[in-house]
Every structure is written in structure tokens, then in C-alpha cells.
Amino acid sequence: MKPADLVRTALEALLAHKLRTFLSLLGVIIGVFAVTALVSLGEIATYGIKRGLEQVAGRSVAIQPKTEPGRPPVRFTETDLQALQALPAEVVPYVFGGAVARDPRGKAVALQVLGVPGDLPRLDPSVELAQGRFFSADEARRAAPVAVLSSRAAKRLFPGGRAVGRRVELAFGPRRARLFVVGVTRPLKGLFAGLERAQVYLPYPWVWQHLPGKKRGRFDVLELRVRPGVPPEQVARRVERLFALRYGPGRVEVRSFEAFTQTLSQITLMLQALLGGIGALSLLVGGIGIMNIMLVSVTERTREIGLRKALGATAATVRAQFLLEATLLTLTGGLIGVALAAGALWLLVAAVPFFEVFILSPGTVLLALSVSAAVGLFFGVWPADQAARLDPIEALRYE
């Protein structure tokens, strides 16, 4: 029998029992839908997490002192900054503190103070402005009383109004100071949008002068923005060696955010495999259903099989026909399952802000369809073999 005749005969046999065929398809559809949707959802979530980390940290290396009982923590100096200038990275020093401001109703708003260099957006591209400008390097050197607010701080202190060009009064314990707001940063998006804090960026020389407990020339944290093409892990190792020589081993903690991202990718990959395995279980159940239906079909069509074999059909032809029916059944279910998964993922991406892009990789689709076809072949072998082994005389006598 020609391949085209085999396909036509298989389709006729499946369409002869539409309800049974649909119920058999249902198990495969659910299985392929689960595998495709769960694996793709893992890819979409991984992309969102990576984008969020890039927005917050980018390709950076953070350097901060370790806290040890009985020993004062390291405070970085201008000399440390000069030593880091030899590395292929931009050095961004930070001085941290806290302040309190009042909103229009007189309610206290706690602010995180970040003393930073002038023109920070050039040094750290993850800092983007929504309004106004950032204070310049000259303003920072002069310790000018200028401030840039985070979007969250601007909304709290100036609800419904424009913050740029206004003045904000900050309280540092018993001290108070009025600063001129020159800019507002863009809010975070994606996964970390809810973690944004009410912050105020100030020139670090101004912070040294006004915040209690801050000493001139001392920094709390250093951040290196690694240049493109340079592995951040390589820079982190050089920094570790440098500060081990300057302060002794174990006094400074060096963290590469790219290493954290790689670790996170490995974790999400394992989660994707786990989710795909859970989806594959439902596909396995669907395959068992296919085998059951095919065995019933062999029993119902015993006389037909006997007649075909009596007319010259070989065992191989009968086996191929039933294998083809099982494979067509699972492939059709696979295509429907992939289409439903694509639609569900598209709706999910449109509805959830964290999911920024729609991802349905060709590899995932190919895997789902290949597995569904393999399920059809695997669970169709036994029914096909049962049909091929039928004795034509006994089959013709079957009622």
C-alpha cells in the first residue's frame, strides 16, 4: 500500500469515531499545552528577572566592607579610588545615610540619602532621569545644595505636582537643610518596580559636611561599572587581590552581579526542567489513553484486518497503518496544544507587567511536537503489533 493510501485510510478510521478521537486528543492536548506553556513561562520569567537585574545593577561589581565583631569596618578613601582607576571600569563611590522630609500634609517621609558623584547617569547608565537633570561634577565639587529625587520620593513629597524647581527640607537628626530639586529619576520597571525606595541623590561632599557621623574623604560602598567586552568576574578577582593587599584578607566583600545572574540562570533552567517534567506526566497519561483507544480499535476492526490480510496486506502494512493512526492522533493533539499554549502565553504577557516579552522558542515547539509524535509511536507499537499478529482466518470468523 502506498504511503498516501496509508494516510488516507488512517484519517478515515479516526474520523469514523469523532467523539472517541476527540477524547483521545484531549489528553495529548493537555500534556503538550502543559509542557509548552510551563517551559516557555520559565523562559519569559528568566528574561524578566535578568532585565530587572540589569536595570538595577547592570554589569557591575560591588565592593563593601565586611562587618566583623570587635573590628571597625573598612572605610574606603580617595586613595582606594585612585587604585581602582587602573581597572577597565568606571568607579562610582557612594556615601549612605538617612533623612526625614515632610509631605504637604506634614507627614514624615523617611528618605535614603545617597551621596554620589556629579553626572552619575554617565557613570551608571542604570540611573535614568524622567524630569530635569542630574547635578554636574562642578556642583558636586562645590558641595552645592542640589538634590535629585527618586520617582517614589517625588510622589511622596510632591503628590500631583512637579518636583523639579521646588525646594525640599531635609532633617538629619537635629540638623536641617533646604535643597533645590534639579531632577527626578525614572521609576524601575518589571520585577523590581515594587522594591523602589524613596531616595534622594546628593553630592557626596555636601553629605560629608551635613550628615552626622560622616568623615570627609570616606566612602561606604564602591561600585565598578565594567566596560563592555570585559568579563566582570575577571575584574572582581583583581579587586579582591587589590583590597587583600591594602586591608588584609577577608576585610572587604566583592560581588559580581553577573555571577549572580549566571547562578540565577542555572536555577531557572533547573526549574524549567522540573516544570517541563511535570507537564510531561500529563502527556504520559494522554499516551496511555491513546494506547487504550488503539487497542479498542484493533478489537473493533478485527474482521477488517482479517479481510485486508486475506487480500494480500502484509503484517508490516497493518502495523504501519495503526502506528500511523496513533502518530497522526498525537501530532494533531500536539499542534492544538502548542497553539493553545501560545494564545495563553500571549494573554499572560499582555496582562502581567513583569512579563515584558512574549517568548515561544522554536526549540520548545519542536520539542513538544517531537515528544507528542514519540508518544504516539511508543504507545501505538503494542496495538499495532497486536493487529499485525492477527491470523486472517481467525480474524474473519470474529464477531
Secondary structure as UniProt FT lines:
FT   HELIX           3..15
FT   TURN            16..17
FT   HELIX           18..56
FT   STRAND          60..65
FT   TURN            69..70
FT   HELIX           78..84
FT   TURN            85..86
FT   STRAND          89..102
FT   TURN            104..105
FT   STRAND          108..116
FT   HELIX           120..123
FT   TURN            125..126
FT   STRAND          129..132
FT   HELIX           137..141
FT   TURN            142..143
FT   STRAND          146..149
FT   HELIX           151..157
FT   TURN            159..160
FT   TURN            164..165
FT   STRAND          167..172
FT   TURN            173..174
FT   STRAND          175..185
FT   HELIX           190..195
FT   STRAND          199..203
FT   HELIX           204..210
FT   TURN            212..213
FT   TURN            216..217
FT   STRAND          221..226
FT   TURN            228..229
FT   HELIX           232..247
FT   TURN            249..250
FT   STRAND          252..256
FT   HELIX           257..300
FT   HELIX           302..310
FT   TURN            311..312
FT   HELIX           315..351
FT   TURN            353..354
FT   HELIX           362..389
FT   HELIX           392..397
//
